[in-house]
């Protein structure tokens, strides 16, 4: 049961009520002032086109693409890196992404007429930053609907480690080209994935343009952060007392906002369950919880945690869960929002 919950949590498929940036996540929640304008940052990350000579590299085919993917050992809380090679005869023109993060990257760098269909999860505002745009296309399929995918005869289906194993097996048996990209666990691994997807699509120019947007906006975010002698220590607390460690996107978010992930500081690798005594002992400066599952109310009612410094000082802070689960270039959008939340009255 522990492993099953952990897989769901790591995959970001926790059925909570969240929303995309364009929707109201809670009537009582007000978007804080942030270092960079959220709407402007969302638009710049959501669509890029190269203006230079390297707009595409469609003439360099066929090609063998060498890449690495991260594989998770849930039982040992560890990871291994696998080296893979994938051969493409020509640029894929009918592409189906099977994961939210990949979909969000492709939506930004790929000519959209080449994107054949979209997973229902990517069109769900609880999990996707671009849910409204994908829903409007009318080309949405159920995440396990392999028959529909096979009938569409795509040139390429892009999956990740959390994609359903039976779904992937059926595609392979039907001869559908499928590329499994593992799972990014940081902004750095997302950057590598953007570059890899640009190479796969023959759209390296657009991929590089997106990377430059991220680099520029990341520098602006860093410059806007308050100067502190000691970084804030953040603890992200989720359902069941699970917290993320070093190999998690939350560590990237902390780094981007000049903070420390307490889970990583305490030697956790991916995710681990802690009790309230441990939370009290670790004494974080700030506790971050996803707002939709009422964890703030639960923690405040615990008699032991009345001694918790973060709660006493009003540093139990909520953020829409969507921003904690993103796994694409929109990590920068999440970091921008997190900065506005943990540094109130700064912007």
Secondary structure, DSSP 4 states (H G I P E B T S, - for coil): -HHHHHHHHHHT--------TTS-S-TT--PPP-SS-HHHHHHHHH-----SS-S--TTS-SEEEEEEEEEEETTTTEEEEEEEEEEESS--SSEEE-SHHHHHHHHHHS-GGGEEEEETTTT-TTT-TTHHHHHHHT-EE-TT-HHHHHHHT-SEEEE-TTS-HHHHHHHHHTT--EEE-----SHHHHHHHHHHHHHHHT-HHHHHHHHHHHHHHHHHHHHHSPP-SS--EEEE--GGGEEE-SSSHHHHHHHHTT-EEHHHHTT--SEEE--HHHHHHH--SEEEEEGGGTHHHHHHH-GGGGG-HHHHTT-EEEE-HHHHH--STTHHHHHHHHHHHHSTT--
